[in-house]
Amino acid sequence: MFPAGAAGDYTFKLAKNTFSPQYLLREPRKTFRFSVGTTF
């Protein structure tokens, strides 16, 4: 898929950085939300 050499190495690094960035964003597994209201 990526031939050995300058162009292939560059394309591999570009694809690697695109699909697996250096940072990782995590979200909580569960989110607890509540609201408080009044009834008249």
CHARMM-style PDB file with segment names, atoms N, HN, CA, C and O in Angstrom:
ATOM      1  N   MET     1       0.826  -1.187   0.000  1.00  0.00      PROA
ATOM      2  CA  MET     1       0.000   0.000   0.000  1.00  0.00      PROA
ATOM      3  C   MET     1       0.874   1.256   0.000  1.00  0.00      PROA
ATOM      4  O   MET     1       0.572   2.224  -0.698  1.00  0.00      PROA
ATOM      5  N   PHE     2       1.952   1.241   0.778  1.00  0.00      PROA
ATOM      6  HN  PHE     2       2.198   0.455   1.345  1.00  0.00      PROA
ATOM      7  CA  PHE     2       2.890   2.360   0.819  1.00  0.00      PROA
ATOM      8  C   PHE     2       4.248   1.845   0.343  1.00  0.00      PROA
ATOM      9  O   PHE     2       4.928   1.140   1.089  1.00  0.00      PROA
ATOM     10  N   PRO     3       4.653   2.179  -0.866  1.00  0.00      PROA
ATOM     11  CA  PRO     3       5.929   1.665  -1.368  1.00  0.00      PROA
ATOM     12  C   PRO     3       7.109   2.232  -0.582  1.00  0.00      PROA
ATOM     13  O   PRO     3       7.059   3.356  -0.081  1.00  0.00      PROA
ATOM     14  N   ALA     4       8.160   1.441  -0.484  1.00  0.00      PROA
ATOM     15  HN  ALA     4       8.202   0.528  -0.890  1.00  0.00      PROA
ATOM     16  CA  ALA     4       9.360   1.898   0.232  1.00  0.00      PROA
ATOM     17  C   ALA     4      10.017   3.021  -0.541  1.00  0.00      PROA
ATOM     18  O   ALA     4      10.123   2.973  -1.767  1.00  0.00      PROA
ATOM     19  N   GLY     5      10.453   4.020   0.179  1.00  0.00      PROA
ATOM     20  HN  GLY     5      10.367   4.059   1.175  1.00  0.00      PROA
ATOM     21  CA  GLY     5      11.086   5.177  -0.456  1.00  0.00      PROA
ATOM     22  C   GLY     5      10.533   6.457   0.121  1.00  0.00      PROA
ATOM     23  O   GLY     5       9.693   6.432   1.021  1.00  0.00      PROA
ATOM     24  N   ALA     6      10.993   7.555  -0.387  1.00  0.00      PROA
ATOM     25  HN  ALA     6      11.676   7.575  -1.118  1.00  0.00      PROA
ATOM     26  CA  ALA     6      10.649   8.865   0.172  1.00  0.00      PROA
ATOM     27  C   ALA     6       9.150   9.155   0.095  1.00  0.00      PROA
ATOM     28  O   ALA     6       8.541   9.534   1.095  1.00  0.00      PROA
ATOM     29  N   ALA     7       8.554   8.980  -1.082  1.00  0.00      PROA
ATOM     30  HN  ALA     7       9.049   8.671  -1.895  1.00  0.00      PROA
ATOM     31  CA  ALA     7       7.134   9.294  -1.248  1.00  0.00      PROA
ATOM     32  C   ALA     7       6.266   8.349  -0.424  1.00  0.00      PROA
ATOM     33  O   ALA     7       5.290   8.784   0.185  1.00  0.00      PROA
ATOM     34  N   GLY     8       6.604   7.075  -0.398  1.00  0.00      PROA
ATOM     35  HN  GLY     8       7.397   6.721  -0.893  1.00  0.00      PROA
ATOM     36  CA  GLY     8       5.835   6.105   0.372  1.00  0.00      PROA
ATOM     37  C   GLY     8       5.946   6.345   1.863  1.00  0.00      PROA
ATOM     38  O   GLY     8       4.958   6.232   2.590  1.00  0.00      PROA
ATOM     39  N   ASP     9       7.152   6.678   2.326  1.00  0.00      PROA
ATOM     40  HN  ASP     9       7.954   6.770   1.736  1.00  0.00      PROA
ATOM     41  CA  ASP     9       7.356   6.964   3.753  1.00  0.00      PROA
ATOM     42  C   ASP     9       6.575   8.202   4.173  1.00  0.00      PROA
ATOM     43  O   ASP     9       5.967   8.229   5.242  1.00  0.00      PROA
ATOM     44  N   TYR    10       6.597   9.234   3.318  1.00  0.00      PROA
ATOM     45  HN  TYR    10       7.091   9.212   2.449  1.00  0.00      PROA
ATOM     46  CA  TYR    10       5.863  10.469   3.620  1.00  0.00      PROA
ATOM     47  C   TYR    10       4.362  10.198   3.687  1.00  0.00      PROA
ATOM     48  O   TYR    10       3.685  10.677   4.596  1.00  0.00      PROA
ATOM     49  N   THR    11       3.845   9.438   2.733  1.00  0.00      PROA
ATOM     50  HN  THR    11       4.396   9.049   1.995  1.00  0.00      PROA
ATOM     51  CA  THR    11       2.417   9.127   2.707  1.00  0.00      PROA
ATOM     52  C   THR    11       2.022   8.290   3.922  1.00  0.00      PROA
ATOM     53  O   THR    11       0.953   8.495   4.497  1.00  0.00      PROA
ATOM     54  N   PHE    12       2.883   7.349   4.314  1.00  0.00      PROA
ATOM     55  HN  PHE    12       3.751   7.183   3.847  1.00  0.00      PROA
ATOM     56  CA  PHE    12       2.595   6.526   5.490  1.00  0.00      PROA
ATOM     57  C   PHE    12       2.536   7.381   6.741  1.00  0.00      PROA
ATOM     58  O   PHE    12       1.621   7.227   7.550  1.00  0.00      PROA
ATOM     59  N   LYS    13       3.497   8.280   6.915  1.00  0.00      PROA
ATOM     60  HN  LYS    13       4.240   8.405   6.258  1.00  0.00      PROA
ATOM     61  CA  LYS    13       3.505   9.151   8.103  1.00  0.00      PROA
ATOM     62  C   LYS    13       2.284  10.073   8.107  1.00  0.00      PROA
ATOM     63  O   LYS    13       1.692  10.321   9.157  1.00  0.00      PROA
ATOM     64  N   LEU    14       1.915  10.573   6.943  1.00  0.00      PROA
ATOM     65  HN  LEU    14       2.396  10.372   6.090  1.00  0.00      PROA
ATOM     66  CA  LEU    14       0.747  11.447   6.838  1.00  0.00      PROA
ATOM     67  C   LEU    14      -0.527  10.692   7.212  1.00  0.00      PROA
ATOM     68  O   LEU    14      -1.368  11.212   7.947  1.00  0.00      PROA
ATOM     69  N   ALA    15      -0.668   9.470   6.709  1.00  0.00      PROA
ATOM     70  HN  ALA    15       0.014   9.048   6.113  1.00  0.00      PROA
ATOM     71  CA  ALA    15      -1.848   8.659   7.028  1.00  0.00      PROA
ATOM     72  C   ALA    15      -1.856   8.283   8.507  1.00  0.00      PROA
ATOM     73  O   ALA    15      -2.912   8.289   9.140  1.00  0.00      PROA
ATOM     74  N   LYS    16      -0.711   7.961   9.053  1.00  0.00      PROA
ATOM     75  HN  LYS    16       0.147   7.956   8.539  1.00  0.00      PROA
ATOM     76  CA  LYS    16      -0.618   7.590  10.470  1.00  0.00      PROA
ATOM     77  C   LYS    16      -1.022   8.763  11.365  1.00  0.00      PROA
ATOM     78  O   LYS    16      -1.767   8.577  12.326  1.00  0.00      PROA
ATOM     79  N   ASN    17      -0.543   9.956  11.060  1.00  0.00      PROA
ATOM     80  HN  ASN    17       0.063  10.108  10.279  1.00  0.00      PROA
ATOM     81  CA  ASN    17      -0.896  11.131  11.863  1.00  0.00      PROA
ATOM     82  C   ASN    17      -2.356  11.525  11.697  1.00  0.00      PROA
ATOM     83  O   ASN    17      -2.957  12.073  12.620  1.00  0.00      PROA
ATOM     84  N   THR    18      -2.930  11.253  10.535  1.00  0.00      PROA
ATOM     85  HN  THR    18      -2.442  10.808   9.785  1.00  0.00      PROA
ATOM     86  CA  THR    18      -4.327  11.607  10.299  1.00  0.00      PROA
ATOM     87  C   THR    18      -5.272  10.689  11.063  1.00  0.00      PROA
ATOM     88  O   THR    18      -6.234  11.157  11.672  1.00  0.00      PROA
ATOM     89  N   PHE    19      -5.006   9.390  11.037  1.00  0.00      PROA
ATOM     90  HN  PHE    19      -4.224   9.009  10.542  1.00  0.00      PROA
ATOM     91  CA  PHE    19      -5.936   8.431  11.610  1.00  0.00      PROA
ATOM     92  C   PHE    19      -5.630   8.036  13.044  1.00  0.00      PROA
ATOM     93  O   PHE    19      -6.462   7.392  13.684  1.00  0.00      PROA
ATOM     94  N   SER    20      -4.472   8.394  13.570  1.00  0.00      PROA
ATOM     95  HN  SER    20      -3.796   8.917  13.051  1.00  0.00      PROA
ATOM     96  CA  SER    20      -4.172   8.165  14.991  1.00  0.00      PROA
ATOM     97  C   SER    20      -3.384   9.365  15.511  1.00  0.00      PROA
ATOM     98  O   SER    20      -2.156   9.321  15.575  1.00  0.00      PROA
ATOM     99  N   PRO    21      -4.090  10.442  15.883  1.00  0.00      PROA
ATOM    100  CA  PRO    21      -3.413  11.653  16.336  1.00  0.00      PROA
ATOM    101  C   PRO    21      -2.680  11.425  17.657  1.00  0.00      PROA
ATOM    102  O   PRO    21      -2.905  10.426  18.340  1.00  0.00      PROA
ATOM    103  N   GLN    22      -1.808  12.355  18.002  1.00  0.00      PROA
ATOM    104  HN  GLN    22      -1.626  13.167  17.447  1.00  0.00      PROA
ATOM    105  CA  GLN    22      -1.000  12.259  19.212  1.00  0.00      PROA
ATOM    106  C   GLN    22      -1.843  12.422  20.478  1.00  0.00      PROA
ATOM    107  O   GLN    22      -1.499  11.861  21.517  1.00  0.00      PROA
ATOM    108  N   TYR    23      -2.913  13.160  20.411  1.00  0.00      PROA
ATOM    109  HN  TYR    23      -3.193  13.616  19.566  1.00  0.00      PROA
ATOM    110  CA  TYR    23      -3.762  13.396  21.576  1.00  0.00      PROA
ATOM    111  C   TYR    23      -4.949  12.428  21.565  1.00  0.00      PROA
ATOM    112  O   TYR    23      -5.331  11.905  20.518  1.00  0.00      PROA
ATOM    113  N   LEU    24      -5.514  12.205  22.732  1.00  0.00      PROA
ATOM    114  HN  LEU    24      -5.204  12.629  23.583  1.00  0.00      PROA
ATOM    115  CA  LEU    24      -6.635  11.288  22.861  1.00  0.00      PROA
ATOM    116  C   LEU    24      -7.738  11.989  23.640  1.00  0.00      PROA
ATOM    117  O   LEU    24      -7.527  12.411  24.777  1.00  0.00      PROA
ATOM    118  N   LEU    25      -8.905  12.111  23.037  1.00  0.00      PROA
ATOM    119  HN  LEU    25      -9.076  11.768  22.114  1.00  0.00      PROA
ATOM    120  CA  LEU    25     -10.040  12.736  23.704  1.00  0.00      PROA
ATOM    121  C   LEU    25     -10.914  11.639  24.284  1.00  0.00      PROA
ATOM    122  O   LEU    25     -11.347  10.742  23.561  1.00  0.00      PROA
ATOM    123  N   ARG    26     -11.173  11.701  25.561  1.00  0.00      PROA
ATOM    124  HN  ARG    26     -10.821  12.430  26.148  1.00  0.00      PROA
ATOM    125  CA  ARG    26     -11.994  10.690  26.209  1.00  0.00      PROA
ATOM    126  C   ARG    26     -13.272  11.326  26.736  1.00  0.00      PROA
ATOM    127  O   ARG    26     -13.276  12.465  27.203  1.00  0.00      PROA
ATOM    128  N   GLU    27     -14.332  10.578  26.651  1.00  0.00      PROA
ATOM    129  HN  GLU    27     -14.329   9.652  26.271  1.00  0.00      PROA
ATOM    130  CA  GLU    27     -15.610  11.015  27.195  1.00  0.00      PROA
ATOM    131  C   GLU    27     -16.013  10.038  28.279  1.00  0.00      PROA
ATOM    132  O   GLU    27     -15.662   8.859  28.215  1.00  0.00      PROA
ATOM    133  N   PRO    28     -16.751  10.516  29.281  1.00  0.00      PROA
ATOM    134  CA  PRO    28     -17.178   9.601  30.338  1.00  0.00      PROA
ATOM    135  C   PRO    28     -18.123   8.525  29.808  1.00  0.00      PROA
ATOM    136  O   PRO    28     -18.885   8.766  28.872  1.00  0.00      PROA
ATOM    137  N   ARG    29     -18.070   7.349  30.404  1.00  0.00      PROA
ATOM    138  HN  ARG    29     -17.451   7.153  31.165  1.00  0.00      PROA
ATOM    139  CA  ARG    29     -18.954   6.266  29.965  1.00  0.00      PROA
ATOM    140  C   ARG    29     -20.410   6.591  30.229  1.00  0.00      PROA
ATOM    141  O   ARG    29     -21.281   6.334  29.398  1.00  0.00      PROA
ATOM    142  N   LYS    30     -20.660   7.158  31.395  1.00  0.00      PROA
ATOM    143  HN  LYS    30     -19.952   7.366  32.070  1.00  0.00      PROA
ATOM    144  CA  LYS    30     -22.034   7.496  31.759  1.00  0.00      PROA
ATOM    145  C   LYS    30     -22.096   8.967  32.141  1.00  0.00      PROA
ATOM    146  O   LYS    30     -21.159   9.510  32.726  1.00  0.00      PROA
ATOM    147  N   THR    31     -23.188   9.588  31.808  1.00  0.00      PROA
ATOM    148  HN  THR    31     -23.949   9.147  31.332  1.00  0.00      PROA
ATOM    149  CA  THR    31     -23.406  10.982  32.162  1.00  0.00      PROA
ATOM    150  C   THR    31     -24.692  11.064  32.961  1.00  0.00      PROA
ATOM    151  O   THR    31     -25.748  10.620  32.511  1.00  0.00      PROA
ATOM    152  N   PHE    32     -24.591  11.635  34.150  1.00  0.00      PROA
ATOM    153  HN  PHE    32     -23.733  11.996  34.515  1.00  0.00      PROA
ATOM    154  CA  PHE    32     -25.764  11.799  35.005  1.00  0.00      PROA
ATOM    155  C   PHE    32     -26.199  13.248  34.920  1.00  0.00      PROA
ATOM    156  O   PHE    32     -25.425  14.155  35.225  1.00  0.00      PROA
ATOM    157  N   ARG    33     -27.448  13.466  34.502  1.00  0.00      PROA
ATOM    158  HN  ARG    33     -28.076  12.729  34.254  1.00  0.00      PROA
ATOM    159  CA  ARG    33     -27.973  14.820  34.399  1.00  0.00      PROA
ATOM    160  C   ARG    33     -29.306  14.873  35.130  1.00  0.00      PROA
ATOM    161  O   ARG    33     -30.063  13.903  35.148  1.00  0.00      PROA
ATOM    162  N   PHE    34     -29.570  16.000  35.719  1.00  0.00      PROA
ATOM    163  HN  PHE    34     -28.955  16.788  35.705  1.00  0.00      PROA
ATOM    164  CA  PHE    34     -30.855  16.183  36.373  1.00  0.00      PROA
ATOM    165  C   PHE    34     -31.273  17.628  36.240  1.00  0.00      PROA
ATOM    166  O   PHE    34     -30.451  18.515  36.008  1.00  0.00      PROA
ATOM    167  N   SER    35     -32.533  17.843  36.388  1.00  0.00      PROA
ATOM    168  HN  SER    35     -33.200  17.123  36.577  1.00  0.00      PROA
ATOM    169  CA  SER    35     -33.046  19.213  36.339  1.00  0.00      PROA
ATOM    170  C   SER    35     -33.992  19.423  37.512  1.00  0.00      PROA
ATOM    171  O   SER    35     -34.626  18.486  37.997  1.00  0.00      PROA
ATOM    172  N   VAL    36     -34.071  20.653  37.948  1.00  0.00      PROA
ATOM    173  HN  VAL    36     -33.556  21.414  37.553  1.00  0.00      PROA
ATOM    174  CA  VAL    36     -34.944  21.011  39.061  1.00  0.00      PROA
ATOM    175  C   VAL    36     -35.991  21.958  38.524  1.00  0.00      PROA
ATOM    176  O   VAL    36     -35.668  22.963  37.891  1.00  0.00      PROA
ATOM    177  N   GLY    37     -37.237  21.637  38.776  1.00  0.00      PROA
ATOM    178  HN  GLY    37     -37.499  20.821  39.291  1.00  0.00      PROA
ATOM    179  CA  GLY    37     -38.320  22.489  38.308  1.00  0.00      PROA
ATOM    180  C   GLY    37     -39.372  22.663  39.389  1.00  0.00      PROA
ATOM    181  O   GLY    37     -39.420  21.898  40.352  1.00  0.00      PROA
ATOM    182  N   THR    38     -40.190  23.645  39.228  1.00  0.00      PROA
ATOM    183  HN  THR    38     -40.151  24.267  38.445  1.00  0.00      PROA
ATOM    184  CA  THR    38     -41.263  23.882  40.188  1.00  0.00      PROA
ATOM    185  C   THR    38     -42.592  23.858  39.443  1.00  0.00      PROA
ATOM    186  O   THR    38     -42.658  24.191  38.260  1.00  0.00      PROA
ATOM    187  N   THR    39     -43.625  23.469  40.133  1.00  0.00      PROA
ATOM    188  HN  THR    39     -43.571  23.199  41.094  1.00  0.00      PROA
ATOM    189  CA  THR    39     -44.964  23.441  39.567  1.00  0.00      PROA
ATOM    190  C   THR    39     -45.847  24.397  40.368  1.00  0.00      PROA
ATOM    191  O   THR    39     -45.856  24.352  41.598  1.00  0.00      PROA
ATOM    192  N   PHE    40     -46.583  25.255  39.679  1.00  0.00      PROA
ATOM    193  HN  PHE    40     -46.576  25.291  38.680  1.00  0.00      PROA
ATOM    194  CA  PHE    40     -47.461  26.194  40.364  1.00  0.00      PROA
ATOM    195  C   PHE    40     -48.890  25.714  40.315  1.00  0.00      PROA
ATOM    196  OT1 PHE    40     -49.782  26.377  40.843  1.00  0.00      PROA
TER     197      PHE     40
END
